[in-house]
Amino acid sequence: MINDSFLYKFYYQWWKNIDKSIFFLITLLFAIGLFFSLVSTSLIASDKLDTNSYFFFFKHLIYICIGIFIIFVFSSISTDQLFKYSIILFFVSLTSLFLVPIIGAEVKGSKRWIDLFFLPRFQPIEILKPFLIIILATILCNKNISNLYFKYLISIFIVSIVSLLLIIQPDIGQTLLVIFSWVILIFTSGINIFFLLGFSLFALSFLIYLIIYIPRFDYIQSRILSFFDRDAGTHNFQSEKAIESITSGGFFGKGIGEGVLKNRVPEAHTDYIISVISEEFGVVAIILILLLFLVFIYMVFKKIIFEKSEKIKLTLIGCISLILMQATIHIGVNIRLFPTTGMTLPFLSYGGSSIVSVSILSGIILNLTKRKINY
C-alpha cells in the first residue's frame, strides 16, 4: 500500500506539472510514425531482409515504448538532477563515440555504430547530441567563469572534439548538425558577431579543404557535384527516386499500400520516409506533419519567453533547434533542396538510436517546461 501510494503521488505530481499540450504533440508525432511504420515502411524493410512482414513494425513499437519510458524518466526528475545526470551521461556517450573508430561496426563504408553482444547496436552520436546541448548551455551560462571569450573557447574545444570524431567515421551530416547547434547556442547567448563570423569562416574553410584534398571524403565532393549537375557524380539515384515518389503521389497520394516507387527508394524506412509517406498519402500529409512540427516549436518558444533562467532558455533553444534542423535536412534531402546525406526524421523515422535521441530531447523539453511548483 505504501509503495502504491508513493507511485500514485509521484505520477500525480508529474502529470499535474507537465505541459500536457507539448506532451500530447510528442505522443501524436510518435503515433504518426508508428502508423506509417505499420502501413508502409515496415513491409518494405521486411521484404528486403526476408523477415516476418511485421518484424520491423514490432521493433519500432518496442523502440517507441522505450522512448516513452525515457521521456517519463527525464521529465520526472528535478531540474537540478537533470543537469547533473546529463553531464555524467555526456561523458559516458562521448567515451562511446571515442570507441567507434576502434570497435565500431562498419556499415556501407562508414564506422558509425557500436555493436556489442550485450547491447543492441546503437549510434553514439545520437545519444550524445541531447547531452551536448546541455553541456554547452551549462558552460555558456557558468557564472564562475567571468571571461565570456574563455567560455566560447571551451565550447569550441568540446564541439571540435565531437566534430573530429564524426569526421573520422566519416559522418559530415551529423558534423554539420553539431556545428549548427553550437552556432545557434552561442548566437543566442549574445556573442560578438565578428567572432562568430571568424570561426564560421575557419570551420567552412576546414571542411572545404577536407572535401577537396582528402581522398577519404571524395564521396562528399561527388554528392555535391551530383546535386548541382545530375550528369556528374554518382549519388543521384537515392534523391531521384525520392523525388519521383513525392511527384507520383501528387497532392492526395495513391492510398495505403498503393505506392510502387517506394520499393526502389533506399533506406525508405529511415532516411527517406517522407518520400514514402508522400507517395501513399500525398503532399497534404507532409504539410500536416510540418504544421505539427511548427506548432511544437511554437509552444516551446512560448515557454522560453517567460523563462527567467538563462541556462534553461539556452537548453530549450538548443533542443528545439536540433529537432528543427534535423527535420529540415531530412525533408530538404528528400525534395532535392540539399545534397544527399543520411538523416532521419525525428519522431517518425525507424531506428532505435534515432528514437532514443529524440526521446531524450523530448524528456528534457518536458522537464524544463513543466510547472516548477508542487502543491
C-alpha positions in Angstrom: 0.0 0.0 0.0 2.8 2.4 0.8 4.5 1.7 -2.5 1.3 2.1 -4.4 0.6 5.4 -2.6 4.1 6.7 -3.3 3.9 5.7 -7.0 0.4 7.3 -7.3 1.7 10.5 -5.7 4.8 10.5 -7.9 2.8 10.0 -11.0 0.1 12.6 -9.9 2.8 15.3 -9.3 4.4 14.5 -12.7 1.1 14.7 -14.6 -0.1 17.8 -12.7 3.1 19.8 -13.5 3.8 18.5 -17.1 2.9 20.7 -20.0 0.1 18.5 -21.4 -0.1 20.2 -24.8 3.6 19.6 -25.5 3.3 16.0 -24.2 0.3 15.4 -26.4 2.1 16.7 -29.5 5.1 14.5 -28.8 2.9 11.4 -28.3 1.0 12.3 -31.5 4.2 12.6 -33.6 5.4 9.2 -32.3 1.9 7.7 -33.0 2.1 9.0 -36.6 5.5 7.5 -37.1 4.2 4.1 -35.7 1.2 4.3 -38.1 3.3 4.9 -41.2 5.6 2.1 -40.0 2.6 -0.2 -39.9 1.1 0.6 -43.2 4.2 1.4 -45.3 7.8 1.2 -44.4 7.9 -1.9 -42.2 6.7 -4.1 -45.1 9.4 -2.7 -47.4 12.2 -3.3 -44.9 10.9 -6.8 -44.0 10.7 -7.8 -47.7 14.3 -6.6 -48.4 15.6 -8.5 -45.4 13.3 -11.5 -45.9 11.9 -11.4 -42.4 8.4 -11.6 -40.9 6.1 -8.9 -42.6 5.6 -7.0 -39.3 9.1 -7.6 -37.8 10.2 -4.0 -38.2 6.8 -2.7 -37.0 7.1 -4.6 -33.7 10.7 -3.4 -33.3 9.6 0.1 -34.0 6.8 -0.3 -31.4 9.3 -1.6 -28.8 11.6 1.4 -29.5 8.8 3.8 -29.0 7.8 2.1 -25.7 11.4 2.5 -24.6 11.3 6.1 -25.8 8.1 6.9 -23.8 9.8 5.4 -20.7 12.9 7.6 -21.3 10.6 10.7 -21.7 9.0 9.9 -18.4 12.3 9.4 -16.6 13.9 12.6 -17.9 10.8 14.7 -17.4 10.0 13.5 -13.9 13.3 14.2 -12.2 14.1 17.7 -10.8 15.8 20.3 -13.0 19.0 20.1 -10.9 19.1 16.3 -11.2 18.6 16.7 -15.0 21.6 18.9 -15.5 23.7 16.8 -13.0 23.0 13.5 -14.6 23.2 14.9 -18.2 26.8 16.0 -17.6 27.7 12.5 -16.5 25.8 10.9 -19.4 27.6 13.3 -21.8 31.0 11.9 -20.8 29.7 8.4 -21.0 28.3 8.9 -24.5 31.5 10.8 -25.5 33.6 7.8 -24.4 31.4 5.6 -26.6 32.0 8.0 -29.5 35.7 7.7 -29.0 35.4 3.9 -29.2 33.6 3.9 -32.6 36.9 4.0 -34.7 38.3 1.2 -32.5 35.5 -1.3 -32.1 32.8 0.3 -34.3 30.8 -1.8 -36.8 31.3 -0.7 -40.4 28.1 -0.2 -42.4 28.3 0.9 -46.1 31.8 2.1 -45.7 31.4 4.1 -42.5 32.0 3.3 -38.9 29.2 5.0 -37.0 27.8 2.2 -34.9 28.8 0.2 -31.8 27.6 -3.4 -31.8 28.3 -5.2 -28.5 27.0 -8.6 -27.8 25.2 -7.5 -24.6 23.7 -4.3 -26.1 21.6 -3.6 -29.2 23.6 -1.9 -32.0 23.5 1.9 -31.4 24.9 5.1 -32.9 26.7 7.0 -30.1 26.3 10.5 -31.7 22.5 10.1 -31.5 22.8 9.6 -27.7 25.4 12.3 -27.3 23.6 15.2 -29.1 21.0 16.0 -26.4 23.7 16.0 -23.6 26.0 18.1 -25.8 23.3 20.8 -25.9 23.1 20.7 -22.0 26.9 20.8 -21.6 27.3 23.7 -24.0 24.4 25.6 -22.3 26.0 24.9 -18.9 29.4 26.3 -20.0 27.9 29.4 -21.7 25.9 30.2 -18.6 28.5 29.4 -16.0 28.8 32.3 -13.6 32.1 31.1 -12.2 33.8 31.9 -15.5 33.7 35.7 -15.9 35.6 35.8 -19.2 33.0 35.3 -21.9 35.5 34.5 -24.6 37.0 31.8 -22.4 33.6 30.2 -22.3 33.4 30.3 -26.1 36.8 28.7 -26.4 35.8 25.9 -24.0 32.7 25.3 -26.1 34.7 25.4 -29.3 37.1 22.8 -27.8 34.2 20.4 -27.0 32.5 20.9 -30.3 35.8 20.4 -32.2 36.4 17.1 -30.4 33.0 15.8 -31.3 33.2 17.1 -34.9 36.6 15.5 -35.4 35.4 12.1 -34.1 32.4 12.4 -36.5 34.7 13.3 -39.5 36.8 10.2 -38.8 33.8 8.0 -39.2 33.0 9.8 -41.6 29.7 11.5 -41.0 29.6 15.0 -42.4 25.8 15.3 -41.9 25.9 14.9 -38.2 29.1 17.1 -38.1 27.2 20.0 -39.7 24.3 19.4 -37.3 26.5 19.6 -34.3 28.3 22.8 -35.6 25.0 24.5 -36.5 23.6 23.7 -33.0 26.7 25.3 -31.4 26.3 28.3 -33.6 22.7 28.8 -32.6 23.6 28.5 -28.9 26.4 31.0 -28.9 24.5 33.4 -31.2 21.6 33.3 -28.7 24.0 33.8 -25.8 24.9 37.2 -27.3 28.3 36.6 -28.9 30.2 39.2 -30.8 29.1 38.7 -34.5 32.7 39.2 -35.8 33.9 36.4 -33.5 31.1 34.1 -34.8 31.8 35.0 -38.5 35.5 34.4 -38.0 35.0 31.0 -36.5 32.4 30.1 -39.2 34.8 31.0 -42.0 37.5 28.9 -40.4 35.2 25.9 -40.0 33.9 26.3 -43.5 37.5 26.5 -44.9 38.5 23.4 -43.0 35.5 21.4 -44.4 36.2 22.6 -47.9 39.9 21.5 -47.5 38.8 18.1 -46.3 36.3 17.6 -49.2 38.8 18.8 -51.9 42.1 17.4 -50.8 41.5 14.4 -48.6 40.7 11.2 -50.7 38.6 9.7 -47.8 36.0 12.5 -48.4 35.7 12.2 -52.2 32.2 10.9 -51.8 31.1 14.2 -50.4 32.5 16.1 -53.4 30.7 13.6 -55.6 27.4 14.2 -53.8 27.8 18.0 -54.1 28.6 17.7 -57.9 25.5 15.4 -58.3 23.4 18.0 -56.6 24.3 20.8 -58.9 24.8 18.7 -62.1 22.7 15.5 -62.5 25.1 14.1 -65.1 28.1 14.5 -62.7 28.9 12.4 -59.6 27.5 9.1 -58.6 25.0 9.9 -55.9 21.8 10.8 -57.8 19.9 7.6 -57.5 18.5 8.0 -54.0 17.4 11.6 -54.4 16.0 10.9 -57.9 13.8 8.0 -56.6 12.7 10.0 -53.6 11.6 13.0 -55.7 9.9 10.5 -58.1 7.9 9.1 -55.2 6.8 12.5 -54.0 5.8 13.6 -57.5 4.0 10.3 -58.2 1.9 10.7 -55.0 0.5 14.1 -56.0 -1.5 16.2 -53.6 -3.6 13.4 -52.0 -1.5 10.3 -52.7 -2.3 6.9 -54.2 -3.7 5.4 -51.0 -2.4 2.9 -48.4 -0.3 0.2 -49.9 -0.6 1.6 -53.4 2.8 3.0 -53.6 5.2 1.5 -56.2 8.2 3.7 -56.4 8.8 3.4 -52.6 10.2 -0.1 -53.2 13.1 1.4 -55.1 13.9 4.2 -52.6 16.9 3.0 -50.5 16.6 3.4 -46.7 12.9 4.1 -47.2 12.1 3.4 -43.5 14.8 5.8 -42.2 16.4 8.5 -44.4 13.6 8.6 -47.0 10.4 8.1 -45.0 9.0 11.4 -46.2 9.1 10.3 -49.9 7.2 7.1 -48.9 4.6 9.0 -46.9 4.1 11.5 -49.8 3.6 8.7 -52.4 0.8 7.0 -50.5 -0.8 9.9 -48.6 0.2 12.9 -50.7 1.8 16.2 -50.2 -1.1 17.1 -47.9 0.2 14.6 -45.3 3.6 16.2 -45.4 2.1 19.7 -44.9 0.2 18.4 -41.9 3.3 16.8 -40.4 5.2 20.1 -41.0 2.4 22.0 -39.2 2.7 19.7 -36.2 6.4 20.4 -36.0 5.8 24.1 -36.3 3.1 24.0 -33.6 5.5 22.0 -31.4 8.3 24.6 -31.9 5.9 27.5 -31.3 4.7 26.0 -28.0 8.2 25.5 -26.7 9.2 29.1 -27.7 6.2 30.4 -25.8 7.6 28.8 -22.7 11.1 30.2 -23.4 9.7 33.8 -23.5 8.6 33.5 -19.8 11.6 31.6 -18.6 14.0 33.5 -16.3 16.9 31.1 -16.2 19.4 31.7 -19.0 20.7 28.1 -18.8 17.2 26.7 -19.2 16.5 29.1 -22.1 19.6 28.1 -23.9 19.0 24.4 -23.3 15.4 24.7 -24.7 16.5 26.7 -27.7 19.3 24.1 -28.4 16.9 21.1 -28.1 14.2 22.5 -30.2 16.7 23.8 -32.8 18.3 20.4 -33.1 14.9 18.8 -33.8 14.0 21.5 -36.3 17.4 21.4 -38.2 17.3 17.6 -38.4 13.7 17.7 -39.8 14.7 20.4 -42.2 17.7 18.5 -43.5 15.7 15.3 -43.8 12.9 16.9 -45.8 15.4 19.1 -47.8 17.3 16.0 -49.0 14.1 14.2 -50.0 12.9 17.1 -52.2 16.5 17.8 -53.6 16.8 21.1 -51.7 20.1 19.7 -50.2 22.7 17.2 -51.3 22.2 13.6 -50.3 23.0 12.8 -46.7 21.7 10.2 -44.3 19.4 12.0 -41.8 16.4 10.5 -40.0 13.2 12.4 -39.5 12.7 13.0 -35.7 9.8 11.0 -34.2 8.7 9.4 -37.5 11.8 7.5 -38.9 12.5 3.9 -37.9 15.7 3.4 -35.8 16.4 2.7 -32.2 19.2 5.3 -31.8 17.1 8.0 -33.5 14.1 7.3 -31.3 16.1 7.2 -28.1 17.8 10.5 -29.1 14.5 12.4 -29.8 13.0 10.8 -26.6 15.8 12.3 -24.5 15.4 15.7 -26.2 11.6 15.4 -25.5 12.1 14.5 -21.9 14.5 17.4 -21.4 12.0 19.8 -23.1 9.1 18.5 -20.9 11.3 18.8 -17.8 12.2 22.4 -18.4 8.7 23.5 -19.5 6.8 22.0 -16.6 5.5 23.9 -13.7 8.2 24.4 -11.1 6.0 24.5 -8.0 4.3 21.4 -6.5 1.3 21.9 -4.3 
